[in-house]
Amino acid sequence: MTSLLRKDQLEVSLHEEKKLIEDGRLKEENPLDLSERFNRLCEACRRGDLKLCQEMIRDGANINARDQFDYSPLILASLCGHYEVVQLLLESGALCERDTFQGERCLYNALNDRIRNLLLSYDYSKSTDPLQPFAAHITSLLTRAIPQTSDLLVTAVAQSFRLHKFILSARSPYFRKKLSTAPETTSWKIPNAIPPQAFGVAMRYVYLGEIPTELGGGPGTGFSEDEILEGIAKISSHLEIPSLWDAVLQSDDRRLSRQRRTEEVEKGRSQLEAWFTDNVIKHKVIVDTEKADEVKWDSNNGIFADVLLRADQPIEQDSADTPATDTSHIPPVRVTDVQGIPIGPAAHLSRTPSRTRSPRKSTLFPAHRAMLLRSEFFLTMFSSGFREAQSTPHLQIIPIDCSPDILETVLAFLYTEKADFPLDMAVDVLFAADLLLIERLKQKAAVVISTLGNGTMAPTSDLQIVGTERPSATDSEDIDIYDVVRAGWLTRVPRLEEFGARYFAYRLENFIDEEEFAELIKESAARIRGRQETDSIELLDDIRYYLSERFRLRFEESGLEDMMAEEEQQPSMKEEEGTEEDDEAIDVNGLQAPNPQGTHLHDDSSSSSGVPQLNGAIRTLDGEIAGDEFASDAVNYQILLGKIENLLERLKLEA
C-alpha cells in the first residue's frame, strides 16, 4: 500500500519540482501566457466559437497554458458548457489528467455531466500524446515482417536488424552523411565490441520507441549491464545522437522521462517532416498524363523511395488558354542522375504548339512503403500478391483517384501526422482518406468541417420575415452544407451527420423552403431499407432535436414553455382579429400573402440578438409583432415546426 507523503516531504517535492522548472530541465505543464493569440483562444472558449478556436490552435496557441486569472482554455470551455469546444481541445491534446490540480479543477468546474463524462473518457495517453499512433507505427517497423519494407541489413555478433535508410537519414546526422555518399549500401556490420543489446536500444530510440527499463545485460547474454551502458554511450556519440544517452541516464525519473519522450517524439516528427519536404515534395514530378506511365525511376535512388504515387489533374482544372511548348526533341523515357532520381522533362509534349489548350498533367510522388502502411489500403496491397507488391528494376506507379493537392495533403499526414488544410479542401480530403482507409485523417477532416464550417453555430442574424428578400442559403458560406451531409453518409462519419443537422436547425428559416433541402430529406428517408410509414427520418429527427436546443437555450429560465402550452390551448389573437395591421403576414403553414408595398428588411432591421425588427417593433417570422424577443422565439419555434410538417405532407412522407 502506498503511503501518503508528509507535509514536509510534499513541500520538498514541490520545491525540487520548482527548481527543475527554473533550471529548464522540467517544462511547466500550464505556463502563464499573456500573448494576444492565447487571449483570443480563451475568449473563443468562453463564447463557444469553434471556428476561432480551431484557427488559434492551427496558429500555434498553447492549449495547455493559463491566463492571468489562472484559467486554461479547457477549464473555460468546460465551465461555460461548450461541449464541442471541449471535445476539440481534448482531441488537440489538452491536458485533463486526474490527480493533478488543473485536472481535478477542470472536472469540478464542468457545467454538466455530459462534459464531465467527456473529460473522464480522455485518459492521459489519449489526451496528452496525440502523436502516439504516429510513434507507435514508426517503432513497429523494427519488427514488422509482412510486408517487408526494410532496405538496410545491420548485423551485430549473432543478431541482425532490418532498418530503413530514410528513417536513419532523417534521425541521425551520421547516417545522413554516410548514406548520401553511398546510397546503394544494403548491409552494414557493427564491431563485435559493441553489444547487440546496446545497438538495439539505440535503434529503438531512433525509431521513436521508449527506452526499456531493463537493458538486457547479465548472465547468459554475453555482456554485463555496464558493458551495454558503455556501448550505448559510444553509439550515442558515433551516431551524433546525444539525447539518447541523456534519455538512458534519466529513465528513473518518471516525470522527466515522460517529458523527454514527448519532446523526442515531437523532434522525430519534425525531422521526418523536414525529410518529407526536402526529398518527397522536392522531387515530385509533373508530366503529361498520357505519358505518366512511361516514367522510369530506378529502384536504387538517393532518396530511397520504393514506390511512385500518381495523381491526375482534374479535367475541369485544365488550362484553356496556356500555350503549350513544342518539346518533341526530348526523349519520352525519363533521364536519371547518379542517384536514380529523374531529371528533366518526362515525356513528349505536343509536336504542334497550341495556344488554346495545354495537355492534362499528372503528378508523381516518390514515396516509401514503410510510411504508406499507415493506410489499410496500402497495407493490404503490399501484403498481397498484387503486382504493386512485387520488386521491379524501376519503381511501380500506383494511380490514386484524387487531385495532386489532395494526395500531397494525404502524404503529409502519413509522414508527419500533420493535417493542415483549408476548409474548401476538407471534403475532398475526407473522400481520399475514406478511399485509402485512413481513419484518423477522416476524423481530422470531419473536425475541420465541423469547426471551421461551424463558427459559433448561432442562428443567422437576418431571420427572414414577410417582405424580405431571402438570400441563398449558401451565400457567404465556405462550404456546401448539402455536400457535407451527403459526404457524412457516404463516408460513414456520424460527426458530419450531426453537424449537418445542427447547422440546418440553427439556420432552418433559410433552408426550409429550398427544393434541394426537400430532396435531401427524401434521400434521408430512402436510406432506410424497406421503410415503413411509421419509420422516422433520421435527418429530420436530428434537426428537430437541435431546433429545440436552439430555442430551449432561451426558454429554460424565462418560463416560455408554459406560455407555449397556453398558446396551444387558446386561439391566437391574430387568428381572431385578422391581419388588418399587417396584411403581408404569412401563417404558420408558410403561405405568404402579397406584399403590395414591397418592403425589404435588411440586416440593420435586426436587433443585436438576431431578432427581426420593423420600425423598432420585434416581429416573428410571419411578420407579427411580438411582445419581446422571448415571445418572438416561442412563436418562431412553432412556425418552423409547422413548416417541417408542411414539407412532410408535400413530400408525402410520414415521420
C-alpha positions, 0 to 999 in steps of 0.5 A: 500500500502506498503511503501518503507523503508528509507535509514536509516531504510534499513541500520538498517535492514541490520545491525540487519540482520548482527548481527543475522548472527554473533550471529548464530541465522540467517544462511547466505543464500550464505556463502563464501566457499573456500573448494576444493569440492565447487571449483570443483562444480563451475568449473563443472558449468562453463564447463557444466559437469553434471556428476561432478556436480551431484557427488559434490552435492551427496558429500555434496557441498553447492549449495547455497554458493559463491566463492571468486569472489562472484559467486554461482554455479547457477549464473555460470551455468546460465551465461555460458548457461548450461541449464541442469546444471541449471535445476539440481541445481534448482531441488537440491534446489538452491536458485533463489528467486526474490527480493533478490540480488543473485536472481535478479543477477542470472536472469540478468546474464542468457545467454538466455531466455530459462534459464531465463524462467527456473529460473522464473518457480522455485518459492521459495517453489519449489526451496528452500524446496525440502523436502516439499512433504516429510513434507507435507505427514508426517503432513497429517497423523494427519488427514488422515482417509482412510486408517487408519494407526494410532496405538496410541489413545491420548485423551485430555478433549473432543478431541482425536488424532490418532498418530503413535508410530514410528513417536513419537519414532523417534521425541521425546526422551520421547516417545522413552523411554516410548514406548520401555518399553511398546510397546503394549500401544494403548491409552494414556490420557493427564491431563485435565490441559493441553489444547487440543489446546496446545497438538495439536500444539505440535503434529503438530510440531512433525509431521513436520507441521508449527506452526499456527499463531493463537493458538486457545485460547479465548472465547468459547474454554475453555482456554485463549491464555496464558493458551495454551502458558503455556501448550505448554511450559510444553509439550515442556519440558515433551516431551524433545522437546525444539525447539518447544517452541523456534519455538512458541516464534519466529513465528513473525519473518518471516525470522527466522521462515522460517529458523527454519522450514527448519532446523526442517524439515531437523532434522525430516528427519534425525531422521526418517532416523536414525529410518529407519536404526536402526529398518527397515534395522536392522531387515530385514530378509533373508530366503529361498524363498520357505519358505518366506511365512511361516514367522510369525511376530506378529502384536504387535512388538517393532518396530511397523511395520504393514506390511512385504515387500518381495523381491526375489533374482534374479535367475541369482544372485544365488550362484553356488558354496556356500555350503549350511548348513544342518539346518533341526533341526530348526523349519520352523515357525519363533521364536519371542522375547518379542517384536514380532520381529523374531529371528533366522533362518526362515525356513528349509534349505536343509536336504542334504548339497550341495556344488554346489548350495545354495537355492534362498533367499528372503528378508523381510522388516518390514515396516509401512503403514503410510510411504508406502502411499507415493506410489499410489500403496500402497495407493490404496491397503490399501484403498481397500478391498484387503486382504493386507488391512485387520488386521491379528494376524501376519503381511501380506507379500506383494511380490514386483517384484524387487531385495532386493537392489532395494526395500531397495533403494525404502524404503529409499526414502519413509522414508527419501526422500533420493535417493542415488544410483549408476548409474548401479542401476538407471534403475532398480530403475526407473522400481520399482518406475514406478511399485509402482507409485512413481513419484518423485523417477522416476524423481530422477532416470531419473536425475541420468541417465541423469547426471551421464550417461551424463558427459559433453555430448561432442562428443567422442574424437576418431571420427572414420575415414577410417582405424580405428578400431571402438570400441563398442559403449558401451565400457567404458560406465556405462550404456546401452544407448539402455536400457535407451531409451527403459526404457524412453518409457516404463516408460513414462519419456520424460527426458530419451527420450531426453537424449537418443537422445542427447547422440546418436547425440553427439556420432552418428559416433559410433552408426550409423552403429550398427544393434541394433541402426537400430532396435531401430529406427524401434521400434521408428517408430512402436510406432506410431499407424497406421503410415503413410509414411509421419509420422516422427520418433520421435527418429530420429527427436530428434537426428537430432535436437541435431546433429545440436546443436552439430555442430551449437555450432561451426558454429554460429560465424565462418560463416560455414553455408554459406560455407555449402550452397556453398558446396551444390551448387558446386561439391566437389573437391574430387568428381572431382579429385578422391581419388588418395591421399587417396584411403581408403576414404569412401563417404558420403553414408558410403561405405568404400573402402579397406584399403590395408595398414591397418592403425589404428588411435588411440586416440593420432591421435586426436587433443585436440578438438576431431578432427581426425588427420593423420600425423598432417593433420585434416581429416573428417570422410571419411578420407579427409583432411580438411582445419581446424577443422571448415571445418572438422565439416561442412563436418562431419555434412553432412556425418552423415546426409547422413548416417541417410538417408542411414539407412532410405532407408535400413530400408525402412522407410520414415521420 
